[in-house]
Every structure is written in C-alpha cells, then in structure tokens.
Amino acid sequence: MNIIIYIIIVVLFAVLLFWTWNNEKNFENSSEKIIFMIIGLIALGIITFIIFNISKSGIEYPNNEILNEVRKIALLIFIPINGYLSLPHIANLKYEIDEGTDDEKTKRKIIILGIVIIVAIIIEIAYLKDFQNGIINMLNAQRN
C-alpha cells in the first residue's frame, strides 16, 4: 500500500515541476528556472509544515513513529498540491510583470491569487485533520 502512495507522490511532483517549468517563459536560462523551483519548493515545504503543525492540534498519535510517518506522507502529498495553486501562477505573473503587461490586470490577478491561497490554506487546515486521522488508522491497520 505504501508503494502506491509514493508513486502518487512522485507523479504529483513530476506534474508540478513540468507545469512550473513550462510557465517560466521569461527566465533567461535553465539555471534561473531551477533556482525558482528550488526556492519555491523550499517555501512551500515551510508553509506546508506550518499548516500541518496547526492542523495536528487535538490529534492523538499512538507514538512518535506514527507521527513522523504521517508528517512525511502529508508533507510529500501537500507540497505539490500547494504548488499547483501557486508556483506556475507566480511564474506566469512574474512573466507578465517583466513584460510590462497591463498593470491593473496583473494587480487583480495577484489579489485573486492571494485570496485563493488564503482560502486554500483555511480549507487545507481543516482537511489535514481528517487526512491525519485517516493515515493514522491506515498505519494502525497495517501494523495489526
């Protein structure tokens, strides 16, 4: 069962990286694209870790081993999901800003993206509680 989860995680990251790479139209060279993606993934990792820690309040873990396993799975799944909502769109917005396209339209897009990200974080905190309980139950069932 765990192998299926890790295959899904690899596919999620591959799609995110491909989508982001294709939206980085104005980056001078491949190294700039790679740096953008690395910084973006690190930032997403930190944000997702904070969201996970907020959402785990009130959840009782049987032991630290299960906590670590649930955290690892949650972070590896939700980092690319959060990335879908942000990285390609940020890369596209950077392109529009660098090209000097319509400033009002770009400002609206930034505001909309910010609102979408805030709403997604609120929903994710609530969803991660259920997700953690489900993973805990799955891991307990595997151990029995």
C-alpha positions as a printed Julia matrix, in Angstrom:
144×3 Matrix{Float64}:
  0.0    0.0     0.0
  2.81   2.45    0.82
  4.37   1.95   -2.62
  1.17   3.25   -4.23
  1.31   6.37   -2.07
  4.92   7.02   -3.04
  4.18   6.5    -6.74
  1.38   9.06   -6.45
  3.76  11.47   -4.7
  6.35  11.12   -7.49
  3.66  11.76  -10.12
  2.4   14.82   -8.2
  5.91  16.31   -8.04
  6.63  15.49  -11.7
  3.45  17.25  -12.85
  4.21  20.27  -10.64
  7.77  20.59  -11.93
  6.72  20.17  -15.58
  3.87  22.68  -15.24
  6.05  25.22  -13.45
  8.91  24.76  -15.94
  6.55  25.49  -18.83
  5.19  28.64  -17.17
  8.64  30.14  -16.65
  8.65  31.8   -20.08
 10.87  34.77  -19.35
 13.64  33.21  -17.31
 16.97  33.78  -19.01
 18.25  30.23  -18.73
 17.6   26.85  -17.2
 19.54  27.63  -14.03
 17.14  30.5   -13.23
 14.2   28.14  -13.7
 15.78  25.57  -11.42
 16.57  28.18   -8.75
 12.98  29.48   -8.91
 11.62  25.96   -8.47
 14.0   25.09   -5.61
 13.21  28.29   -3.72
  9.51  27.76   -4.4
  9.59  24.16   -3.16
 11.5   25.16   -0.02
  8.98  27.93    0.7
  6.1   25.53    0.06
  7.72  22.96    2.36
  7.95  25.5     5.18
  4.38  26.72    4.66
  3.01  23.17    4.44
  4.93  22.2     7.59
  3.36  25.13    9.45
 -0.11  24.19    8.15
  0.47  20.58    9.24
  1.5   21.66   12.75
 -1.55  23.89   13.09
 -3.86  21.11   11.92
 -2.4   18.4    14.17
 -3.58  20.1    17.35
 -6.1   17.88   19.09
 -4.98  14.72   17.31
 -3.53  12.0    19.5
 -0.77   9.96   17.97
 -0.1    6.47   19.39
  3.67   7.07   19.19
  6.32   9.29   17.6
  6.99   6.77   14.83
  3.43   7.15   13.54
  3.62  10.94   13.93
  6.78  11.03   11.81
  5.26   8.75    9.15
  2.03  10.78    8.96
  4.01  14.05    8.77
  6.2   12.69    5.98
  3.26  11.45    3.92
  1.23  14.63    4.49
  4.09  16.94    3.56
  5.05  14.93    0.47
  1.46  14.95   -0.78
  0.5   18.51    0.11
  3.66  20.31   -1.02
  2.94  19.6    -4.71
 -0.78  20.23   -4.23
  0.01  23.62   -2.71
  2.48  24.11   -5.54
 -0.29  23.66   -8.13
 -2.06  26.62   -6.57
  0.99  28.84   -6.52
  4.23  28.11   -8.4
  3.02  28.03  -12.03
  0.82  31.06  -11.42
  3.59  33.0    -9.69
  5.92  32.19  -12.59
  3.26  33.4   -15.03
  2.7   36.59  -13.03
  6.46  37.22  -12.97
  6.43  36.92  -16.75
  3.58  39.43  -17.03
  5.31  41.88  -14.68
  8.62  41.58  -16.54
  6.88  42.08  -19.89
  5.11  45.17  -18.59
  1.63  43.97  -19.48
 -1.48  45.72  -18.17
 -0.67  46.69  -14.58
 -4.29  46.78  -13.41
 -4.97  43.32  -14.81
 -1.79  41.98  -13.2
 -2.69  43.54   -9.84
 -6.13  41.89   -9.99
 -4.5   38.55  -10.76
 -2.15  38.93   -7.77
 -5.05  39.8    -5.47
 -7.12  36.87   -6.75
 -4.17  34.5    -6.34
 -3.64  35.76   -2.79
 -7.3   35.2    -1.93
 -7.27  31.72   -3.47
 -4.15  30.81   -1.48
 -5.64  32.09    1.8
 -8.9   30.18    1.23
 -6.94  27.07    0.27
 -4.88  27.28    3.46
 -8.02  27.52    5.6
 -9.59  24.55    3.82
 -6.32  22.62    3.99
 -6.02  23.05    7.76
 -9.49  21.55    8.21
 -8.87  18.79    5.66
 -5.48  17.85    7.1
 -7.12  16.92   10.42
 -9.22  14.26    8.67
 -6.27  13.26    6.49
 -4.05  12.69    9.53
 -6.69  10.59   11.27
 -7.11   8.52    8.11
 -3.37   7.9     7.78
 -3.14   7.01   11.48
 -5.94   4.45   11.03
 -4.28   3.06    7.89
 -0.9    2.7     9.61
 -2.51   1.09   12.68
 -4.34  -1.38   10.43
 -1.07  -2.27    8.65
  0.67  -2.91   11.96
 -2.1   -5.23   13.22
